[in-house]
Amino acid sequence: MATYWDPFQEMDRLFGSLATSRNAPAMPMDLFREGDHYVLAVDLPGIDPGSIDVSCEDRTLTIRAERTPRSGEGQWLLRERTSGTVARQLTLGRGLALDRISASYADGVLTLTIPVAEDAKPRRIEVSHESGREAIEAG
């Protein structure tokens, strides 16, 4: 019996409760599988692209970025946008090619592409068929 295995299942279980509207994480993200790789899209609006740091050590993916506070004259009337350093860590499952993760940042969204490792991809196994067995004749 074949079962579907999702390397991000544990991550979803741990961080699922954080995705409510009242306790939204500082880095909301979307994760989906597209063919033979996963795509992780992280919202980082107003972040200086030079401050974004993505690292992976022993199956732990760390995303860190900094939003500098706006300086200016005058009196603040409303200040809801957070400033400072935000970080998020994800424990990645086995079966991913961690050495081939790529990242890009455009329009306030950091996109990570995480390929599935070759040995974790489903593959077809050929079944050989023996033909030409001699029949025993009763004589």
Backbone as CSV, one residue per row, in Angstrom:
resi,resn,N_x,N_y,N_z,CA_x,CA_y,CA_z,C_x,C_y,C_z
1,MET,0.832,-1.171,0.000,0.000,0.000,0.000,0.883,1.243,0.000
2,ALA,0.663,2.118,-0.933,1.449,3.343,-1.033,0.769,4.446,-0.237
3,THR,1.564,5.267,0.428,1.022,6.406,1.164,1.715,7.670,0.693
4,TYR,0.991,8.768,0.793,1.545,10.066,0.412,2.276,10.637,1.621
5,TRP,3.496,11.096,1.416,4.308,11.630,2.503,4.632,13.079,2.215
6,ASP,4.320,13.932,3.163,4.567,15.359,3.021,5.620,15.786,4.034
7,PRO,6.805,16.215,3.590,7.862,16.566,4.531,7.547,17.796,5.381
8,PHE,6.514,18.550,5.017,6.166,19.739,5.776,5.012,19.498,6.743
9,GLN,4.567,18.249,6.889,3.414,17.940,7.731,3.637,18.370,9.178
10,GLU,4.799,18.094,9.720,5.080,18.478,11.105,5.099,19.994,11.258
11,MET,5.661,20.686,10.263,5.672,22.136,10.301,4.249,22.675,10.307
12,ASP,3.374,22.117,9.481,1.986,22.566,9.439,1.304,22.351,10.784
13,ARG,1.584,21.239,11.436,0.969,20.941,12.719,1.439,21.943,13.779
14,LEU,2.727,22.231,13.788,3.268,23.124,14.806,2.842,24.575,14.615
15,PHE,2.798,25.043,13.370,2.523,26.446,13.119,1.080,26.714,12.695
16,GLY,0.264,25.677,12.625,-1.125,25.854,12.197,-1.915,26.775,13.094
17,SER,-1.692,26.696,14.385,-2.447,27.523,15.317,-2.023,28.989,15.266
18,LEU,-0.875,29.290,14.694,-0.401,30.676,14.634,-1.035,31.474,13.499
19,ALA,-1.724,30.812,12.602,-2.230,31.472,11.401,-3.607,32.105,11.593
20,THR,-4.016,32.393,12.801,-5.290,33.065,13.017,-5.127,34.548,12.781
21,SER,-6.215,35.226,12.548,-6.121,36.654,12.226,-5.653,37.480,13.420
22,ARG,-5.953,37.067,14.663,-5.526,37.834,15.832,-4.044,37.641,16.126
23,ASN,-3.537,36.456,15.873,-2.145,36.158,16.201,-1.338,35.866,14.940
24,ALA,-1.553,36.646,13.916,-0.862,36.409,12.658,0.647,36.550,12.857
25,PRO,1.421,35.620,12.303,2.875,35.708,12.453,3.428,36.925,11.714
26,ALA,4.604,37.352,12.133,5.246,38.517,11.516,5.620,38.243,10.066
27,MET,5.748,36.980,9.715,6.091,36.591,8.348,5.045,35.613,7.832
28,PRO,3.897,36.095,7.386,2.917,35.151,6.841,3.476,34.486,5.592
29,MET,3.150,33.205,5.414,3.704,32.479,4.278,2.684,31.537,3.672
30,ASP,2.934,31.194,2.435,2.181,30.175,1.711,3.177,29.108,1.291
31,LEU,2.722,27.866,1.292,3.577,26.751,0.884,2.761,25.835,-0.004
32,PHE,3.308,25.504,-1.167,2.621,24.574,-2.049,3.643,23.771,-2.839
33,ARG,3.179,22.631,-3.338,4.045,21.790,-4.161,3.681,22.012,-5.613
34,GLU,4.704,22.149,-6.420,4.531,22.367,-7.849,5.464,21.411,-8.574
35,GLY,4.939,20.286,-9.008,5.762,19.290,-9.694,6.763,18.654,-8.753
36,ASP,8.051,18.794,-9.071,9.095,18.145,-8.274,9.799,19.120,-7.330
37,HIS,9.098,20.190,-6.920,9.673,21.104,-5.933,8.559,21.776,-5.126
38,TYR,8.939,22.285,-3.973,8.029,23.049,-3.128,8.335,24.528,-3.305
39,VAL,7.311,25.348,-3.184,7.467,26.794,-3.280,6.961,27.395,-1.969
40,LEU,7.821,28.161,-1.333,7.507,28.846,-0.086,7.517,30.337,-0.378
41,ALA,6.364,31.000,-0.226,6.248,32.439,-0.476,6.027,33.128,0.863
42,VAL,6.929,34.045,1.202,6.901,34.730,2.492,6.688,36.220,2.256
43,ASP,5.667,36.785,2.907,5.397,38.217,2.785,6.374,39.006,3.650
44,LEU,7.135,39.881,3.005,8.087,40.764,3.694,7.988,42.174,3.121
45,PRO,6.815,42.815,3.234,6.675,44.152,2.650,7.507,45.179,3.404
46,GLY,8.073,46.106,2.660,8.841,47.189,3.260,10.207,46.785,3.774
47,ILE,10.652,45.603,3.437,11.953,45.095,3.880,13.015,45.470,2.863
48,ASP,14.155,45.938,3.340,15.303,46.186,2.469,15.828,44.826,2.003
49,PRO,15.887,44.561,0.694,16.358,43.264,0.208,17.745,42.895,0.721
50,GLY,18.587,43.875,1.023,19.919,43.601,1.534,19.924,43.057,2.952
51,SER,18.822,43.227,3.666,18.768,42.745,5.049,18.227,41.325,5.156
52,ILE,17.775,40.753,4.052,17.205,39.405,4.083,18.325,38.376,4.156
53,ASP,18.212,37.471,5.117,19.194,36.401,5.290,18.450,35.070,5.350
54,VAL,18.791,34.174,4.444,18.192,32.839,4.417,19.322,31.844,4.598
55,SER,19.179,30.954,5.577,20.204,29.933,5.806,19.531,28.606,6.123
56,CYS,20.276,27.549,5.891,19.779,26.204,6.169,20.897,25.428,6.829
57,GLU,20.627,24.941,8.039,21.613,24.169,8.782,20.923,22.963,9.392
58,ASP,21.370,21.786,8.998,20.845,20.529,9.531,19.320,20.489,9.499
59,ARG,18.724,20.698,8.344,17.289,20.634,8.088,16.495,21.755,8.748
60,THR,17.156,22.773,9.306,16.453,23.924,9.863,16.656,25.112,8.935
61,LEU,15.573,25.575,8.351,15.598,26.723,7.454,15.288,27.963,8.280
62,THR,16.168,28.956,8.214,15.981,30.197,8.963,15.871,31.351,7.989
63,ILE,14.825,32.148,8.168,14.622,33.354,7.368,14.647,34.521,8.350
64,ARG,15.506,35.498,8.073,15.654,36.655,8.953,15.698,37.903,8.068
65,ALA,14.996,38.941,8.513,14.977,40.198,7.761,14.779,41.354,8.735
66,GLU,15.129,42.555,8.264,15.008,43.722,9.136,14.261,44.842,8.420
67,ARG,13.303,45.418,9.131,12.578,46.584,8.638,13.032,47.764,9.489
68,THR,13.631,48.744,8.860,14.126,49.902,9.608,12.966,50.846,9.879
69,PRO,12.958,51.439,11.073,11.860,52.368,11.395,11.961,53.629,10.555
70,ARG,10.830,54.148,10.243,10.791,55.384,9.454,11.114,56.548,10.373
71,SER,12.083,57.317,9.964,12.434,58.487,10.771,11.862,59.720,10.086
72,GLY,11.469,60.643,10.874,10.925,61.863,10.286,10.518,62.835,11.362
73,GLU,10.205,63.993,10.921,9.762,65.043,11.827,8.263,64.885,12.048
74,GLY,7.807,65.458,13.116,6.376,65.466,13.354,5.962,64.493,14.438
75,GLN,4.672,64.408,14.640,4.104,63.585,15.694,3.386,62.389,15.072
76,TRP,3.632,61.203,15.610,2.974,59.992,15.123,1.517,60.019,15.564
77,LEU,0.607,59.745,14.651,-0.816,59.650,14.963,-1.256,58.194,15.050
78,LEU,-0.614,57.374,14.267,-0.906,55.936,14.262,0.341,55.209,13.815
79,ARG,0.696,54.151,14.515,1.900,53.403,14.151,1.630,51.917,14.343
80,GLU,1.221,51.240,13.263,0.895,49.819,13.311,1.952,48.950,12.649
81,ARG,2.753,49.522,11.774,3.769,48.751,11.076,4.943,48.524,12.014
82,THR,5.276,47.258,12.201,6.380,46.932,13.097,7.718,47.226,12.430
83,SER,8.700,47.476,13.255,10.054,47.654,12.746,10.971,46.782,13.572
84,GLY,12.170,46.590,13.072,13.127,45.725,13.755,13.331,44.436,12.984
85,THR,13.923,43.471,13.660,14.245,42.193,13.028,13.118,41.200,13.235
86,VAL,12.757,40.533,12.150,11.790,39.434,12.209,12.506,38.183,11.743
87,ALA,12.144,37.056,12.336,12.780,35.789,11.965,11.768,34.668,12.069
88,ARG,11.976,33.650,11.263,11.131,32.459,11.300,11.990,31.252,10.971
89,GLN,11.796,30.180,11.721,12.539,28.941,11.482,11.558,27.821,11.179
90,LEU,11.931,27.003,10.208,11.135,25.849,9.817,12.023,24.624,9.817
91,THR,11.522,23.532,10.360,12.250,22.268,10.291,11.763,21.531,9.061
92,LEU,12.683,21.280,8.133,12.333,20.645,6.873,12.436,19.131,7.010
93,GLY,11.539,18.439,6.334,11.548,16.984,6.365,12.634,16.399,5.484
94,ARG,12.787,15.121,5.597,13.761,14.412,4.759,13.216,14.327,3.330
95,GLY,14.094,14.061,2.402,13.663,13.919,1.018,13.695,15.205,0.221
96,LEU,14.341,16.233,0.759,14.464,17.502,0.043,15.923,17.765,-0.286
97,ALA,16.161,18.398,-1.422,17.521,18.732,-1.852,17.893,20.083,-1.257
98,LEU,18.352,20.074,-0.009,18.629,21.313,0.710,19.785,22.107,0.103
99,ASP,20.670,21.448,-0.603,21.801,22.129,-1.222,21.411,22.846,-2.520
100,ARG,20.161,22.675,-2.961,19.721,23.296,-4.214,18.566,24.279,-4.012
101,ILE,18.378,24.783,-2.797,17.324,25.764,-2.537,17.709,27.080,-3.212
102,SER,16.747,27.697,-3.885,16.996,28.999,-4.498,16.001,30.008,-3.930
103,ALA,16.389,31.296,-3.938,15.549,32.346,-3.362,15.535,33.564,-4.264
104,SER,14.371,34.229,-4.299,14.256,35.500,-5.021,13.301,36.395,-4.237
105,TYR,13.459,37.709,-4.412,12.634,38.681,-3.703,12.108,39.693,-4.707
106,ALA,10.785,39.801,-4.793,10.161,40.763,-5.706,8.826,41.196,-5.133
107,ASP,8.535,42.481,-5.237,7.253,43.054,-4.815,6.894,42.707,-3.379
108,GLY,7.886,42.672,-2.492,7.626,42.410,-1.083,7.421,40.958,-0.723
109,VAL,7.687,40.057,-1.658,7.500,38.630,-1.408,8.821,37.892,-1.643
110,LEU,9.273,37.176,-0.620,10.441,36.311,-0.733,9.941,34.942,-1.168
111,THR,10.477,34.425,-2.270,10.059,33.127,-2.792,11.232,32.169,-2.740
112,LEU,11.048,31.068,-2.027,12.056,30.011,-1.958,11.555,28.820,-2.754
113,THR,12.424,28.258,-3.568,12.112,27.046,-4.311,12.949,25.926,-3.713
114,ILE,12.265,24.896,-3.209,12.930,23.799,-2.509,12.685,22.510,-3.299
115,PRO,13.706,22.023,-4.016,13.515,20.825,-4.838,13.413,19.556,-3.994
116,VAL,12.665,18.604,-4.527,12.597,17.276,-3.932,13.857,16.535,-4.363
117,ALA,14.487,15.802,-3.437,15.706,15.048,-3.750,15.386,13.943,-4.752
118,GLU,16.357,13.632,-5.571,16.158,12.604,-6.601,15.733,11.261,-6.004
119,ASP,16.340,10.872,-4.883,16.007,9.565,-4.313,14.642,9.553,-3.620
120,ALA,14.014,10.713,-3.453,12.692,10.779,-2.823,11.564,10.898,-3.848
121,LYS,11.915,11.081,-5.116,10.898,11.211,-6.148,10.286,9.846,-6.447
122,PRO,8.999,9.815,-6.735,8.387,8.533,-7.107,8.951,8.059,-8.441
123,ARG,9.107,6.795,-8.559,9.631,6.241,-9.820,8.911,4.943,-10.140
124,ARG,8.905,4.639,-11.391,8.238,3.435,-11.874,9.240,2.287,-11.869
125,ILE,8.800,1.145,-11.391,9.645,-0.041,-11.353,9.091,-1.031,-12.370
126,GLU,9.948,-1.408,-13.297,9.549,-2.355,-14.323,9.417,-3.751,-13.732
127,VAL,8.407,-4.429,-14.150,8.189,-5.812,-13.725,8.521,-6.704,-14.910
128,SER,9.465,-7.624,-14.687,9.829,-8.534,-15.782,8.830,-9.692,-15.814
129,HIS,8.664,-10.209,-16.996,7.713,-11.296,-17.189,8.441,-12.459,-17.826
130,GLU,8.385,-13.592,-17.184,9.028,-14.780,-17.744,8.049,-15.468,-18.673
131,SER,8.483,-15.657,-19.891,7.635,-16.358,-20.852,8.424,-17.525,-21.423
132,GLY,7.729,-18.447,-22.010,8.382,-19.584,-22.635,8.665,-20.734,-21.680
133,ARG,7.987,-20.782,-20.566,8.155,-21.934,-19.683,7.640,-23.173,-20.392
134,GLU,8.387,-24.194,-20.267,7.973,-25.441,-20.929,6.898,-26.136,-20.114
135,ALA,5.901,-26.566,-20.795,4.804,-27.297,-20.142,5.188,-28.764,-20.050
136,ILE,4.844,-29.372,-18.981,5.107,-30.805,-18.795,3.949,-31.575,-19.402
137,GLU,4.297,-32.418,-20.307,3.240,-33.188,-20.956,3.126,-34.542,-20.286
138,ALA,1.917,-34.922,-20.053,1.680,-36.258,-19.476,1.723,-37.260,-20.616
139,GLY,2.403,-38.309,-20.375,2.598,-39.213,-21.491,2.193,-40.514,-21.186
